[in-house]
């Protein structure tokens, strides 16, 4: 998901997105540990998506504080 799409969402929607991404990252780590992970690039994509969502949440929080 692109940052521009994420900026259009509300903070609650972003938190829901963050929860689902973290669950996916958890499942991917388990798959890797058991040798079942096929798409290793997905771990990097999910990690970066989590960072992107957290960054936008922080931007929105700092904008609301001003």
Buried (B, 14 or more C-beta within 10 A) or exposed (E): EEEEEBEEBEEEEBEEBBEEBEEBBEEBEEBEEEEEBEEEEBBEBBEEBBEBBEEBBEEBEEEEEE
